[in-house]
């Protein structure tokens, strides 16, 4: 049987941290930025951790190669 491939879309969007948590970037930072405040745009630059256990489990399964 051939090797399993990781989900390419998920691989571009998520990273697994050293402790096994799933890291993602925040949305709404690509366009229409003029109406957003500097504070909001600065916060959107930061990454976030996926806290829902079920979602994290599904994403980890997609990332397994």
N, C-alpha and C positions, 0 to 999 in steps of 0.2 A: 504494500500500500504506500502511496506517496506521502511525503511529509505534510503536516497540517500547516496551513498558511494563516498568519494573523490577519485580522480585519484591517485593511489598509486605511480606511477612513478613520477608524478608532485610533489607529497607531499615530496618525497625524495630530489628533486632538487631545489625547490623554497620555500621561506618563505615570509610571509607578514609582513612588518614592522609596527610599531605602528601608523604611519601616513597613512598606506594603500598602500604603494609602494611595488613592487615585487622585492625581493632580490634574486640573483643567484650567484653561484661561477663561476669563469672563467675556460675555457677549456684549454687543452694542458698542463696539469701539472701531468699526470699520468705516462708517460714513455718517453724514448728517451730524457732524461734530460741533457746528457753530452754535447751536442752541443749548448744548450741554455745558455745564459749568466746568471750570478747571478742576475743581475738587472731585467732581464725578468722573472726569476723564482720567485723573490721576489714580483713582481707586480702581478703575476698569483695567489699568495696566497690570495690577497685581493678580497673581494666580489664586485659585481657590481649591479646597479639598472637597471631594464628593463625600458627603456625610451619610447619605442614605445607604444602608448596608446592602440592600437588594440591588441597587443600581451599580454600586461598586463591584459587587460580585459578577454581574453581567458584563461589565466593561473588562474586568480581569480575564473573563473567559474569552472575550473577543481578542484580547491582546496575546493570548497564549499561542506560541508559534508551533 
